[in-house]
Amino acid sequence: MKSYTFQTSGVCSQEISFELDEQNKIHNVRFLGGCPGNLVAIGKLVEGVDAKQVAALLKGNDCAGKGTSCADQLSRALTQALAQ
């Protein structure tokens, strides 16, 4: 598995870390900061799911008119990881 760390922007969490396996399935999503209950739940929901599918699903999710959200930031992080 390959590990990734993404510095967030415009949201309460400061960082997202996760791993992708050889089939681009997501594992061990962790958010630093933010709303712990919601962010732990996101990590559980995406565990073992295809990164491209999750990125498409969460893309553009907005939090309080910020133009982004922790979920959207995860989408961006996954998109960047898949492009590498």
C-alpha positions in Angstrom: 0.0 0.0 0.0 1.1 3.5 -0.7 0.5 6.3 1.9 -0.6 9.8 1.2 -0.9 13.0 3.2 -2.8 16.0 2.0 -2.8 19.5 3.5 -6.4 20.9 3.4 -7.5 24.4 2.7 -10.6 26.3 3.7 -11.9 23.8 6.2 -11.6 23.0 9.9 -9.4 19.9 9.4 -5.7 20.7 8.6 -4.6 17.4 7.1 -5.9 14.2 5.6 -3.9 11.0 5.4 -4.9 7.7 3.8 -3.5 4.7 2.0 -4.3 3.2 -1.4 -3.8 -0.4 -2.2 -2.8 -1.9 -5.6 -6.4 -1.8 -6.8 -6.8 1.9 -5.7 -9.0 0.9 -2.8 -9.0 3.4 0.2 -7.7 2.4 3.6 -7.0 4.1 6.9 -8.4 7.5 6.3 -7.5 9.9 9.1 -8.4 13.6 9.4 -6.4 16.0 11.7 -8.8 18.4 13.2 -12.3 19.0 12.2 -15.5 17.4 13.5 -14.3 14.1 14.9 -17.6 12.2 14.7 -18.4 13.1 11.1 -14.8 12.6 9.9 -14.4 9.2 11.6 -17.7 8.2 10.0 -16.4 9.2 6.5 -13.3 7.1 7.1 -15.4 4.1 8.0 -17.7 4.6 5.0 -15.0 4.8 2.4 -12.8 1.9 3.8 -12.1 -0.5 1.0 -14.0 1.5 -1.6 -12.6 2.5 -5.0 -10.8 5.9 -4.7 -12.1 7.1 -8.1 -15.7 6.3 -7.1 -15.3 8.1 -3.7 -13.7 11.1 -5.3 -16.6 11.5 -7.8 -19.2 11.1 -5.0 -17.7 13.6 -2.6 -16.5 16.2 -5.2 -18.1 19.6 -4.6 -19.7 18.9 -1.3 -20.0 22.2 0.5 -19.8 23.2 4.2 -21.6 26.3 5.3 -21.0 28.2 2.0 -17.2 27.7 2.2 -17.0 26.4 -1.4 -15.5 23.2 0.0 -15.8 20.8 2.9 -13.7 18.1 4.5 -15.4 15.6 2.2 -14.6 17.7 -0.8 -11.0 18.0 0.4 -10.8 14.2 0.6 -12.1 14.1 -3.0 -9.3 16.5 -4.1 -6.7 14.5 -2.2 -7.8 11.2 -3.8 -7.8 12.8 -7.3 -4.2 14.1 -6.7 -3.1 10.6 -5.4 -4.7 8.9 -8.4 -2.9 11.3 -10.8 0.6 10.3 -9.4 
